[in-house]
Amino acid sequence: MMNRREAIQRVALLIGGTFSAPTLLAMENWDNAKNASGTAINLSDQQKLIVAEVAEMIIPKTSTPGAKDAGVPEFIVMMLRDCYKAPEQTIFLEGIQDLEKKGFLESDAAKRVELLTQIESDAARQIAAASKVLPYWRLMKELTMLGYFTSEQGIRSSFDYTPIPGKLEMIQLKPNQKSFAY
């Protein structure tokens, strides 16, 4: 039976270029914790709430579970603590502190969207400028997607599960039909 860590590594390989090099290296460090040289990242309760709210804005609850339902905020904190090195941890913490200073939790939904839209456009400019530093927003989105699509709730809500072994069939997907996970 495959464990979650092995599944994450395989999903990352299948997805290919969707994840950045630091995220792929962090997953490698996950297998061999003694190679991880990150520092102990400590988020306050308010900062953890910000992580949860931002993750939920990236993958909101609709007819399917949202990021909070899938345990993504806890996954993000665990990945940062156990797998990422100090530079990525510092960038992430600075991004959360910036949102904290701007009153993210006290803001209404429209202001939150405005704040995150600005952060995303800043990150796009930073990436376009070939910065060697992974922006906070890119790291947040990657960890949110990784946590969601490797969780049981994310897989079950996004794919129709067909157990293997079974006969191989060429199936035509109908519009809006979920893809299959084998």
N, C-alpha and C positions, 0 to 999 in steps of 0.2 A: 504494500500500500504506500502511496506517495504522501509525504507530509507537506504542510503548507509552504515551508521554505523551498522545497524542491519544486513545488508547483509555481511559486513566484518566479524562480529562476527560469523555468521553462516558458512561462508566459512572457517574461521579459525578452527571452531569445526570440520567441515567435513575433512579438510586437516590433522588435528590431529598433529602429531609430526613434521610437516614441519617447524613450527614456534617455536622459542625459548620461554622460560618462560617470559623473559622481554618483548617480543613483545606481547604475550597474555595478560600480565598484563597491558601493555600500552593501549591495546584496551579496557580493563576493565576501566582504568582511563579515557578514552575518554568519556565514558558515564557519569562519575561522576568527572568532572573537578576539583572539590575542593579537591579530593584525590591525584591529580597529584602534585608532589612536585618538578617538574623540574624547572630549572632556565630558564630565557629567553635566548635562544640560538640565537646568531646573526651571520649569515654567511655573509661574504663579497660577492660582486658581482662575484669576481673570484672564490670563494669557491662554490657558487651556480652553476657556469658554470662547475666546476669539478664534482659536484653531478650529473648534467645533462648529462655530457659526460660519466661518469661511468655507470649510469643507462642505457644509450643508448647502451653501450657496452654489458651490461648484456642482454637486450632485444632490439636488433637492428631492425631498420626499414627494412623490406623486402617487400614481397607482402602484408604483414600485417603491421599495425601501430607499431611504435617503442615506447619505454618508453617516449620519449619527446612528441610524438603525443598524448599519453594518459594522459599527465599532471603528470607523475610520479615524476619529480624533485620537483614540488611544493607540492605534496602529502608528500614526504619524509621530507621536511622542516617543514610542518605543523605537521606531526606526532611527529617529534623530539621536536618541540616547545610545543605542546599541551598535549602530552601523555607520553613522556619518562621522567624519573627522571634524576637527575644530573649525576650520574655515566655513564649512557649510552650516555647522551649528550656529556660528556667530551670525552669519547672514540671515538665517531663518529667525533667530532671536531678535535681530535688529528690525526685521520686517514686522514681526508681531508687536514689538515695542512701538514702532511707528504707528501702527493701527491703534494701539492703546492710547498713545498721545493724542491722536486725532478723534478720540471718543467713539470708536467703532461700535462698541456694545450699546452706547447710549443713543446712537443715531437711528433714524427711521430707515426703512427698507430702501428708499430712493437714494438717500445719502450713502448707505453702505455700497450700493451698486456703483455710485459715482466714485467713491474711494477706490474700490477694486478695479474699476475701469481705468482710472489714472495709474494705478500700480501696474496693471497689465501693459499699458502703453509705454510706461517707463521701462519695463522689463524687455519689451520688444525692441526699443531703441538700444538698450544695453546689449542685447544679443546681436543686433544688427551691427553694432560698433565692434563686434568681435571681442567683447570683453572676456577675460579669462575666468571671471567670477560668475557663478550661476546665480541669477537673480532669485530673490525670495519667492516671487510669484511662480516662477517655473518649478521650483522645488516643491512648493505647496500643491500645485496642480498635479505634478507627477506622483507625489506621495498619496494624494487623495485618490487618484485613479488606480494606483497600485493597490492601495488598501481596499478599495471597493471591489475591484474586479478579481481579487483573490480571496474575498470573503464568501462565505456560503450564501448570504443574502444577495450579494451582487451577482454571483454566478447564476443562482436560481432565477433571479428576476430578469436577467439579460439573455439567457440561453435556454433552449429546450434541451433537457438532458436525455440522451439516448445511450443506454448502457451498451458496452462492448463486452464480449464478442456478439456480433450480430452480422447479418448479411450487409454487404456494401451496396448502397443504393445511390443513384444520382437523383437528388431531390431538387426540384425547382422551388425556390422560395417565392411565396406570394408577397405582394406589397405589405409592408409593416409586420411581416412574420419574423419572429426571432430566429437567429442563427442557431446552429446546433453545437452542443458541447459534448464531446465523446470522452 
